[in-house]
Amino acid sequence: MAATTRIVEAGALTDVATQILVAGGFTEEDAAAMARHAVWSEASDIPNQGFWRLDQYIAKLRAGGYGTGEIIRTDCGPSLVRLDGADRTGQLVAETAAAVAAERAAETGLGLCVAGMSNHIGSAGYYTARLAGQGLIGVILSNGAPRNSGPATGRKLLGNNVLSVAVEATGGPVGVDMTVGSIAGSKLMMVTDQTGRMPEAVTDPRADNADARTATLTTAGGYKGFALGLAIEMLTGVLAGGRTLTGVASFLNAQATASGATQTVIAVDPSRLGPPEAVAEAAETLAQTLAEAGEHVPGRARAVEARRRMAEGIPIGPAQLDALAALAADTGVTLDAAFRR
C-alpha cells in the first residue's frame, strides 16, 4: 500500500465521521447513522457512498433539505408497519425501517416496513447485510429522483431505483445490490471527476449530458430495466401513497427540497419455513453452482472482506484522508494525527 495509506479502526472512523457531521449541523442520531453507513461503504470498497458523499449531505442540510421531526411509526398489522420519515436522513430512516422489519420478522416470521418521506440512503447493500447478519433474508427497495431516460422518448423520468437482497449461506453471504440504471449516478460523478471524461456508453445520447451531476442515464437492459424500475416504484412510492417518478426531488440538484423518496424493507425469518440450515445450504448450493460455472458469486467476496476490515481495521488512502481533511476544515473539527496526511 502507498505510504499515505493507513489502517484505522472502524470505531475510530465512525467517531470522527459522526463528530464532523454533528459539527456540520446534523443531530447525533442522524450523524451516527450516516457515519455507520459511510464507514461500512469504505470497508466494502464503495467509495462513492463513503466519505466522498458527506460534504453533499452537509450542503443539503445547510440548504434546508432535511427535516428534524420525529419519525412516526404506524403498525398496520402483525407484519406490516408504515413509517413517516419526516424528511430525516435516508440512512436513519432506512436503518429504522430495517430494524422494524427485523422486529416484526422475529415476532411473526415476516416483516415489511414501508418508509415514506425519506431521503438518499447510500448503498442499499448496507441494510440487507445487517439483516442477513441476523439470520434473516433481507430485501430493500428505494425509488429516487429522475435520473434514467424513458426508452421511447429519452426524457429523464425514472429514478436510479435500487434493489438489494441478501442471505447468509453456509460459506458466507450472498447478496445482490443494484441500480436499475446502467451505472450508479455517484459512480458516474466520481469516474468523471477522476478521469475528466464522462463514460458515454451509460448516458442517453438524446439528452444534454455536459454535467455528470445532471446527465441522463440509460436503464440496464433498456425496456426491461425500465420495467424493473417501475416495479420498484409500485412497491415503494405507490405502496406508501407517496411520491413517484418526477415527484421525487433530486438529492444533488434540489438541495433545499426534501427528496420525498420511499424505501420498502422486507425481512424474512427462514427458520419459520423449515430447518434453519435448509435455506443457508440452498443458498450455498446456489453460490457453488455459480462458482463452478466460472461466474461471480454476487456480494460474497466484498462482504467477507468488509467484515474482516470492520473487525481488524479499514485501509484509508489519500482520497479518503483528503475528503476528511476538507470536511474537518469546513466544520471546524480538529482531526487527530491518524487522519492527517
Buried (B, 14 or more C-beta within 10 A) or exposed (E): EEEEBBEBBBEBBBBBBBBBBBBBBBBEBBBBBBBBBBBBBBBBBBBBBBBBBBBBBBBBBEEEBBBEEEBEBEEEEEBBBBBBBBBBBBBBBBBBBBBBBBBBBBEBBBBBBBBBBBBBBBBBBBBBBBBBBBBBBBBBBBBBBBBBBBBEEBBBBBBBBBBBBBBBBBBBBBBBBBBBBBBBBBBBBBBBEEEEEBBEEBBBEEBEBEEBEBBBBBBBEEEEBBBBBBBBBEBBBBBBEBBBBEEBBBBBEBBEBBBBBBBBBBBBBBBEEEEEEEBBBBBBEBBBEBEEEEEEBBBBEBBEEBBEBBEEBBBBBEBBBBBBBEBBEBBEBEBEEBBEE
